[in-house]
Amino acid sequence: MANPGESGARPAEPSAGRPDPEASPVRPYVPKFAGELLAEFFGTLVLILFGCGVVAQVVGGGSGLGNHDSIAWGWGLGVTMGIYIAGRISGAHLNPAVTVALAVFSGFSWRKVVPFALAQFAGAFVAALLVRWNYTEVIAKVDPGHTIKSQGIFSTLPGNGSLPVSDLGALRDQIIGTAILVIVIFAITDIRNSAPLSNLAPLVVGLLVVAIGMAWGTDAGYAINPARDFGPRLAAFFTGYGSTFRDQYGHLYFWVPIVGPLIGALVGGGLYRGVISRYLPTEAQIKAGA
């Protein structure tokens, strides 16, 4: 059959009473809720595979296979890869504290908060199990008793298990660190601000996590994410780390990297909305000045 554009023939007119498919408006893309949860699960899973994986490599292999800087880069690049996986579908929160901040300050649906958080926790838990399984022999060699010496592969501790930082000091650190995380994420993703062009936002958010790791990693291991800490902590508990819910002082500690980030996210989101966002131009003003 000849191509109408080549022969000069006109295509048949649509039948009377029938809508022209070419004239029909394109429906906006709305991801299914199940797809959003799967995206959060796999995005968080990839984040933890890189994050806990790089710590396991450093702890198991010693300084010859990395140091604090490689850990910071591993976590940051893990965040970037996780966002690239989930961003188009769910927005790639990958962090219950971020999800709560978005619900409070950016109109994210409250009915999705708990399911998103559960998907994030599940992704972190499964990823930590994979890291634990893969590094079984190495962990058994460096820490046969599965003690605090290697617990840091999976979960955080005050002063990283060795420095004189109290639980309240670690809580303070988590509030400040997560506030920094959220206020900068809000700035990076705000189209009214100087948002990164094209699809560079995931890379910039990853660099943000690298910077936090390099500047705020001493007092509490910069969990800044309840799912990142509790999911792997639970996986460690089920695979031989009997004291994983406690710190080196014997105190129950698991709540600190949960409560601290949730408070910090609200502080960071509130500061951005109350101090920065209110002085930015509206979208209409941006378009008018373009």
N, C-alpha and C positions, 0 to 999 in steps of 0.2 A: 504494500500500500504506500502510496506516495505521501511524503511529508507535506502537509498543507502549506507550510512556510516556503517550501521549494517550488510547488506547482502553482501557487497563487490561489488555490481554492480556499474558500472560507470554511471553517469548521461549522458543523450544524448548530443552529441555535438551540438552546435548551428548551425542552418541551414546556408548553404552557402549564403553569401551576406548579412547576418543579423549581426549586432553588438552584441557581447556578453554583456548583461546588467551588469554582474559582472565585466567586464573589462572596462566599461565606467567610465571616470573620474567623481568624485563628484563635482558638481558645487558649487562654494563658496557661502556662505549665504550672500545675499544682501537684507536688509529690504526694503519694499516698503515705498515710501515717506509718504503715508497716515498713515502707521503704525508708522513712526518716529514722525509725528505730534501728533498722539494720545498718544504716549509714553511720549512726552514732556508735553502734557496737563495733563495726569493723574499723572505723576511724580511730576509736580509742584503743582497739586491739593493736593496730599498727604503731600507735604512739608508744604503748608499753613495750612492745617487742623491741623497739629501738632503745627506749629508755632503760628498762631493766636489763636488757641485753648488754648494753655498753657497760653498766655497772658490774654485771657478772663477769664480763671480760677483764675489767680492771682488777676486781677483787681476786679472780681466779688466776690471772696471768701476771699480776704484779705490775710494777712501773714499766716493764718492757712492753706491755700491751696497752698502755694508756695512763691517764692521770685525770686530775679534776677537770682540766680543760676539755679533754676528749669526752668526759661524761656530760659536760655542759653542751657541747656540740651535738652529742648523740641524742640528748633529750630535745634540743631545739629542732634538729632535723626530723626527729620523730613527730613532733608537733606539725611541722610543715607537711610531711607525707600524709599524716592523718587528715589534715584539713583538705588537701587535694583529693583525697578519697571521698570525703563526706560533704564537702562544702556545697556542691550544687544541689544536693538532695535535702540535707537537714540544716545547713548553715554551719555544720562542724563545730558544735559547742565543745564536745569532748571533755567536758568539765562541769559537774553539777553546780559549782559556784557561778560559772559563767551563765548557765541556764537560768538560775535564780535571778541573777542581775538583769538579764534580758527580760525576764517576766516582770520585774519590778519597774524597770526604767524604759524598756523599748517595746512594750506591747506584746511580747511573746505569750502565747496562750498558757494560762496556768494549768489547764487540764493536761498539758503535755509535759509539765515539769517532772513529775514523778516517773512516768514512763521513760523519758529521756535519761534521767539519772540512773534508773535501773539498767538501761541499755549500756550506759557508760561504765557502770560498776561491773557488769557482766563481761564487757569487752576487756576491761583491765584484768579481771580475774582469770579469764581463759588465756590471755597473753602471758600472764605471770606463770601459769601452769606450764605453758610451752617453754618458757625460759628455764624454769626449774627442771623440767625433764631434759632439755638439751644440755644443760650444764651439770647434770647429776654427778658425773665422775669428778669434775673439777671442784665442785663444792665439797664433795666427800673428802677430797684430798686436802683442801685448805682448811676445812672446818668440819671434821667428822661428827662433832656433837651438835651441829646446827645451832650455833649460838649467835650472840650479837655480833660476833666477828664477821659473819656473812649475812646477817639479817638485813643489813643495809642494802643488799641487792634488790630487795623487794619493797621495803618500807623504810620510812624515815625515823630518826631518833633525835632527841635534843643534843645539840653539839655533835651531831653525827656519831653519837655513841661514845665519844671520848673527851670532848671539851666540856668545861664546867658551865653548862647552860641549863637552867631550870625549865620545868614544864611551862611555867608562866612566861619565861623568856622566849621559849619556842612558840607559844601562842601569840605573843606580841609580834614575833618575826613573821608568822604566817599571815597575820592580819595585814601587816605592812606590805609584804611581798605580793599578796593577792590583790591588794588595792592598786599597786603599781601595774600588775598584769591587766586588770580590768579597765582602768582608766586609759591605758595605752591601746588596748583592743578597741575600746569605744572610739578612740580618736582615729585609729587605722581604718575602721569600717564605716566611719561617718562620711557619707558622700558630700556633706556640706563643709567638711574640713579638708585637709590636704591628704585625701585618701590615695594609696598607691594605685597607679594606673594598671590597666590590663588585669591579669590574674596574679599579680605579685603580692597580694595581701597575705597569702599563706606563708610565703617566704619571710615577709617582714615580721609576722607574728612569731615565726620560728626563731628569728634573730632576737626578738624580744625575750623569749624564754632562755636563749643562750646568755643574754645580758643579765637576766635575773639570776641565773645559775652562777655566773661569775662574780656577781656583786652581793648576792643574798643567799649563798649556799652554806654558810658556816653554822648558823644558829640552829637550823632545823631541816637542812637538806632540801630546801625549796620545793616542798610538795605542791603547794599552791593549787591543789586539785584534790578534792575528797576521793574521787574515783581512782586517781592515780595511786593514792596511798592505801586506801582500805581494800580495794580489789586484790592487789598483790599481797597485802598483809594477810588477808584471809587465805589466799592460795598457799602462802608460806606456812600458815598454821596447819592446814590440812596435809602438808607434806613434810612434817617433822620439826617445825619450829614451834615448840610448845610455849615459849615465852614471848611470842611475837606481839601480843597486845600490850606488853609492858616495856618500859624503857630500862636503861642501865641502872636506874635507881630502884627498880622494882615497882614503880608507880604505873597505874593504868594510863597509857599514853595514846591509845588509838584515836581518842576523841579529838585530840589537839589538831591533827591535819584535816579534820572534818569541820569542826566549829570555826577554827581560825580562818580558813579560806572563805567560808560562807559569810562571816562578818566582814572580812576584807573586801569581798566582791561588792557588798552593799556600800561600803565606804567609798571604794573606787568609782562605782557607777554613780553614786550620789554626787561625788565631787565633779565628775565630768558633766553630768546634767545640770548641776546647780551653778558651776563656776565657769565652765568652758562653753558648753553647748548653747547656753542662753545668749551668748554674744556672737554666735556664728550667723552668717546670712541665711535667709530662708532659701528653699529650692527655687522659688519664683524669682527672688532677687539674683540668684546665681544665673538663672536662664536669661534674665533681663540684661545682665552685664556681660553675657557671653557674646 
